[in-house]
Amino acid sequence: MTADDANHSTLLPAQAMAGRDDPVDRILATAYELFSRRGIRDVGTNELISRSGVAKATFYRHFPSKDALVLAFLALRDQVWTVDLIVSEARRRGSTPEERLLAIFDVFGDWFHRDDFEACTFINVLLEMGPDHPLGKASIGYLSRIRGHIEALAEEAGLNRTEEFARSWHILMKGSIISATEGDFLASKRAQQMAGWLIEHHRN
């Protein structure tokens, strides 16, 4: 997958859903684009309504509160980013479970070089809203789901202490995202090297 392909994958909702007649699709496409790039608090309900081209009554009929829309956005982000982009593409690139694990950082490398690289939505929302807020708790849940995907790959690879492995691997993922946000575009390669050492550690 090229960097252009990665860009298309993460922007698919905004591109494919915005032109549909269904108002829910248009609202979600607008929310996906705005929340991904600007965060939650910076985007107001009036802007969401205006940009999605729906009536206020229609908006509130489907999403009684802004938080309800954010929860729907997080679920969509989990499918588009975690499942369709990261997990599915890593599985496609690798021919063995270990190669698939390491391929996660190759996918990250493409993502980090996108002009509109937006970092991790779940981390962003968690930091913005806090761990005790319902949206923060939802983000923690989606981060846990990422670890679940990693643990499944670790089990397929026959590694030991797979839950511990998944938590350590997730630290590498999150750390590389933060480093890329700081401007280190080799962050994925650095993390991938450490990931190889982690795999060796969990073979014993």
C-alpha positions as CSV (number, residue, x, y, z in Angstrom):
1,M,0.0,0.0,0.0
2,T,1.3,3.4,-0.9
3,A,1.1,6.6,1.1
4,D,-1.7,7.7,-1.2
5,D,-3.6,4.4,-0.5
6,A,-3.2,5.0,3.3
7,N,-4.5,8.5,2.8
8,H,-7.5,7.3,0.9
9,S,-8.3,4.6,3.5
10,T,-8.5,7.0,6.5
11,L,-10.5,9.7,4.6
12,L,-12.9,7.2,3.1
13,P,-15.9,8.2,5.3
14,A,-15.6,11.9,4.4
15,Q,-15.2,11.2,0.7
16,A,-17.7,8.3,0.2
17,M,-20.3,9.2,2.8
18,A,-20.6,12.9,2.4
19,G,-22.4,12.7,-1.0
20,R,-25.0,10.2,0.1
21,D,-28.7,11.1,0.6
22,D,-28.9,9.6,4.0
23,P,-28.6,12.4,6.6
24,V,-26.9,10.1,9.2
25,D,-24.1,9.3,6.7
26,R,-23.6,13.0,5.9
27,I,-23.5,13.9,9.6
28,L,-21.0,11.1,10.4
29,A,-18.8,12.0,7.4
30,T,-18.7,15.6,8.6
31,A,-18.0,14.6,12.2
32,Y,-15.3,12.2,11.0
33,E,-13.4,14.9,9.1
34,L,-13.8,17.7,11.7
35,F,-13.2,15.6,14.9
36,S,-10.2,13.8,13.4
37,R,-8.5,17.0,12.5
38,R,-9.5,19.4,15.2
39,G,-10.6,17.4,18.2
40,I,-13.9,17.4,20.0
41,R,-14.1,20.7,21.9
42,D,-13.1,22.9,19.0
43,V,-16.0,21.7,16.8
44,G,-19.4,23.0,17.7
45,T,-22.8,21.6,17.0
46,N,-23.9,24.5,14.7
47,E,-20.8,23.9,12.5
48,L,-21.6,20.2,12.3
49,I,-25.2,21.0,11.2
50,S,-24.1,23.6,8.7
51,R,-21.3,21.5,7.2
52,S,-23.4,18.4,6.9
53,G,-26.3,20.2,5.2
54,V,-29.1,18.9,7.4
55,A,-31.8,20.6,9.4
56,K,-31.2,21.1,13.1
57,A,-34.3,18.9,13.9
58,T,-32.9,16.2,11.7
59,F,-29.5,16.3,13.4
60,Y,-31.0,16.1,16.9
61,R,-33.4,13.4,15.9
62,H,-30.5,11.1,15.1
63,F,-28.0,12.4,17.6
64,P,-29.7,13.9,20.7
65,S,-26.4,15.3,22.0
66,K,-22.9,16.1,20.7
67,D,-21.5,13.3,22.9
68,A,-23.8,10.8,21.1
69,L,-22.3,11.8,17.8
70,V,-18.8,11.6,19.2
71,L,-19.5,8.0,20.3
72,A,-20.7,7.1,16.8
73,F,-17.6,8.8,15.4
74,L,-15.3,6.8,17.7
75,A,-17.0,3.5,16.6
76,L,-16.5,4.5,12.9
77,R,-12.9,5.5,13.6
78,D,-12.3,2.0,15.1
79,Q,-13.6,0.3,12.0
80,V,-11.9,2.6,9.4
81,W,-8.6,3.2,11.2
82,T,-8.0,0.2,13.5
83,V,-9.6,-2.6,11.6
84,D,-9.6,-1.6,7.9
85,L,-6.3,0.3,7.8
86,I,-3.9,-0.9,10.5
87,V,-4.9,-4.5,11.2
88,S,-6.2,-5.6,7.8
89,E,-3.3,-4.0,5.9
90,A,-0.7,-5.5,8.3
91,R,-2.2,-8.9,7.8
92,R,-2.1,-8.4,4.1
93,R,1.5,-7.4,4.0
94,G,2.9,-10.2,6.3
95,S,3.0,-13.8,5.4
96,T,3.6,-15.0,9.0
97,P,2.2,-13.7,12.3
98,E,5.5,-12.2,13.2
99,E,5.8,-10.4,9.9
100,R,2.2,-9.1,10.3
101,L,3.1,-7.7,13.7
102,L,6.1,-5.9,12.3
103,A,4.1,-4.7,9.3
104,I,2.0,-2.6,11.6
105,F,5.0,-0.1,11.7
106,D,5.3,-0.2,7.9
107,V,1.7,0.9,7.8
108,F,2.4,3.5,10.4
109,G,5.3,4.8,8.2
110,D,2.9,5.5,5.4
111,W,0.5,7.1,7.7
112,F,3.1,9.3,9.4
113,H,4.1,10.8,6.0
114,R,0.6,11.9,5.0
115,D,0.1,15.6,4.7
116,D,-2.9,15.4,7.0
117,F,-1.5,13.0,9.6
118,E,-3.8,13.4,12.5
119,A,-2.3,11.2,15.2
120,C,-4.4,8.8,17.2
121,T,-8.0,9.9,17.7
122,F,-8.5,7.7,20.7
123,I,-5.4,9.1,22.5
124,N,-6.5,12.6,21.5
125,V,-10.0,12.3,22.8
126,L,-8.8,10.6,26.0
127,L,-6.4,13.5,26.7
128,E,-8.9,16.1,25.7
129,M,-11.8,14.8,27.8
130,G,-10.1,12.9,30.6
131,P,-10.4,9.2,31.7
132,D,-13.5,9.8,33.8
133,H,-15.6,11.4,31.0
134,P,-17.8,9.0,29.1
135,L,-15.9,9.8,25.9
136,G,-12.6,9.2,27.6
137,K,-13.9,5.9,28.9
138,A,-15.0,5.0,25.4
139,S,-11.6,5.9,24.0
140,I,-9.9,3.7,26.6
141,G,-12.2,0.9,25.4
142,Y,-11.1,1.3,21.8
143,L,-7.4,1.4,22.8
144,S,-8.0,-1.9,24.6
145,R,-9.5,-3.3,21.4
146,I,-6.2,-2.5,19.7
147,R,-4.3,-4.4,22.3
148,G,-6.8,-7.3,21.6
149,H,-5.8,-7.4,18.0
150,I,-2.1,-7.4,18.9
151,E,-2.6,-10.2,21.5
152,A,-4.4,-12.3,18.8
153,L,-1.4,-11.9,16.5
154,A,1.0,-12.8,19.3
155,E,-1.0,-15.9,20.0
156,E,-0.9,-16.8,16.3
157,A,2.9,-16.4,16.5
158,G,3.2,-18.7,19.5
159,L,4.7,-16.0,21.7
160,N,4.7,-16.3,25.5
161,R,2.8,-14.0,27.9
162,T,0.7,-12.5,25.2
163,E,-1.2,-10.0,27.3
164,E,2.0,-8.5,28.6
165,F,3.4,-8.6,25.1
166,A,0.4,-6.7,23.8
167,R,0.7,-4.0,26.4
168,S,4.4,-3.5,25.7
169,W,3.7,-3.5,21.9
170,H,1.0,-0.9,22.4
171,I,3.5,1.3,24.2
172,L,5.7,1.2,21.0
173,M,2.7,2.0,18.8
174,K,1.6,5.0,21.0
175,G,5.1,6.2,21.5
176,S,5.8,6.2,17.7
177,I,2.7,8.2,17.1
178,I,3.7,10.9,19.6
179,S,7.2,11.0,18.1
180,A,5.8,11.4,14.6
181,T,3.6,14.2,15.9
182,E,6.8,15.9,17.1
183,G,8.3,15.6,13.6
184,D,10.3,12.4,13.8
185,F,9.3,10.7,10.5
186,L,11.6,7.8,11.3
187,A,9.6,7.0,14.4
188,S,8.0,3.9,12.8
189,K,11.4,2.4,11.8
190,R,12.8,3.0,15.3
191,A,9.7,1.4,16.9
192,Q,9.9,-1.5,14.5
193,Q,13.5,-2.2,15.5
194,M,12.5,-2.3,19.2
195,A,9.4,-4.4,18.3
196,G,11.8,-7.0,16.9
197,W,13.6,-7.2,20.2
198,L,10.3,-7.5,22.0
199,I,9.3,-10.5,19.9
200,E,12.6,-12.2,20.7
201,H,12.0,-11.5,24.4
202,H,8.6,-13.2,24.3
203,R,9.9,-16.3,22.4
204,N,11.6,-17.4,25.6
